[in-house]
Amino acid sequence: MHLQTLLFNINNGIATVTINRPDKLNALNAQAKSELRDVFTQIKTDSNVNVVILTGAGEKAFVAGTDIKELTLLNSETGKEFSAKGQEVFDLIENLGKPMIAAVNGYALGGGCELALACHVRIASENAKFGQPEVNLGIIPGYGGTQRLARLIGRGRAMELILTGNQIDAQEALRVGLVNKVVPQADLMGAAIAMAEQIASKGQIAIRMALKAVNMTQETTLSDGQQLEASLFGVCCDSEDFKEGTAAFLEKRKPAFKSK
Ligand code: COA
């Protein structure tokens, strides 16, 4: 796959996808969104990949938003389509079936904040800044931000960020639950890789069932969610990993999962 705006590599079951337009603070242009779709479509079915890390090139930005140059000609019809197409790419990421860790290495604004929100876990460097500044441009978040941000940090806090367009720093993002962890910038990729390796060392059937069950909380009632949980729990119980994990505990040894 020839990529112009992304870097992509796979190492020991961990894929790293880097948005690579540092001179534009990794702003998402049409090319970047199309390449994200292509790369994640491939990763979804690639049995060599268990966990994915998503980050931005350089030390200044994760992603400073969608490319504002490409917004200027939108009208009600093309704007709706623009938003829906972006949502599709971010939905693909959220529903990849493999854990996605956002390593947020600087500005995560607008579509950049929404991209981090579509990931399952967010680790931020100390210089990271988060915000939904779309109202400054006369628009609203259009890649799922109004929905995912409110679900993650609560409606009141999401409202404040979206209505004011204010940015918050990494420590405030940690305090409100927007990120899982804050580390010095030099340690960011190390922290992301350590978490990815920890997840990759588990039986991947349980990991995928857990992702599915927790993702479902975005959409469902407690009772429907629990029904799904019970079904997915049952799927795990049919796996070789389940037999291996329980046997290893009882035999006081480390499990050797085969993700079967
Ligand atoms: N779309 C297009 N280009 C962008 C961009 C975006 N979202 N964010 C940054 N860039 C470009 C700048 O135009 C500039 O390009 P140039 O060198 O060709 O002029 C380059 O990236 C560097 O950005 P600059 O603004 O000079 O850096 P800064 O350190 O002064 O400011 C920000 C950093 C993030 C505060 C500022 O770039 C910004 O506000 N960006 C837009 C954020 C936004 O509104 N995102 C939501 C879009 S829906």
Residues whose N, C-alpha, C, O or C-beta is under 5 A from the ligand:
A	BS01	COA	D23 K24 L25 A27 A64 G65 T66 D67 I68 K69 Y107 L109 G110 G111 P133
